[in-house]
Amino acid sequence: MVNRELEFRGINISHLGMYFEELGAKQVTTTFPLTYKAADWTGQILSEEEISFTAVFKVNAVKVRFITEDEEKLNEVITQYRYKTTRIGG
């Protein structure tokens, strides 16, 4: 088993769960860690906290874990997930 943890900022936790589902996983828990299982990988939303950069500017920070059998599959799932979390500024 291999795993990797990432942190996403400024993305709603429900959207992060939806991205796991869009990649083929089903939600299996409703409390932290929120766990999503697919045929050959597992995703978990571990925690969410608010980070303050100033008194006014605050964003959420969500820790996410990916678990697979091998490094190749891990990289594939993370690449697909990161594509869904890409935000274009403007």
URKAHU-V153381 format. One record per residue. SS is DSSP state (h for helix, s for strand, l for the rest). PHI is phi in radians with two decimals (* if undefined). Layout:
SS/PHI
SS/PHI
This chain:
l/*
s/-2.21
s/-2.59
s/-2.57
s/-1.90
s/-2.24
s/-2.11
s/-2.03
s/-2.04
l/1.36
l/-2.05
l/-1.00
h/-1.06
h/-1.18
h/-1.18
h/-1.09
h/-1.16
h/-1.08
h/-1.14
h/-1.04
h/-1.14
h/-1.13
l/-1.56
l/1.86
l/-1.62
s/-2.01
s/-1.25
l/-2.06
l/-2.33
l/-2.10
l/-2.22
l/-1.12
l/-1.31
s/-1.22
s/-1.94
s/-2.17
s/-2.02
l/-2.05
l/-1.04
l/-2.27
s/-2.77
s/-2.31
s/-2.09
s/-2.36
s/-1.69
s/-1.48
s/-2.86
s/-2.43
s/-2.46
s/-1.76
s/-1.95
s/-1.80
l/-1.59
l/-2.48
l/-1.11
l/-1.83
l/-1.57
s/-2.29
s/-2.39
s/-1.54
s/-2.23
s/-2.05
s/-1.63
s/-2.23
s/-2.10
s/-2.01
s/-2.27
s/-2.47
l/-1.37
l/-2.51
h/-1.09
h/-1.08
h/-1.15
h/-1.01
h/-1.10
h/-1.11
h/-1.15
h/-1.11
h/-1.05
h/-1.12
h/-1.20
h/-1.08
h/-1.03
h/-1.24
h/-1.62
l/-1.15
l/-2.12
l/-1.77
l/-1.33
l/-2.96
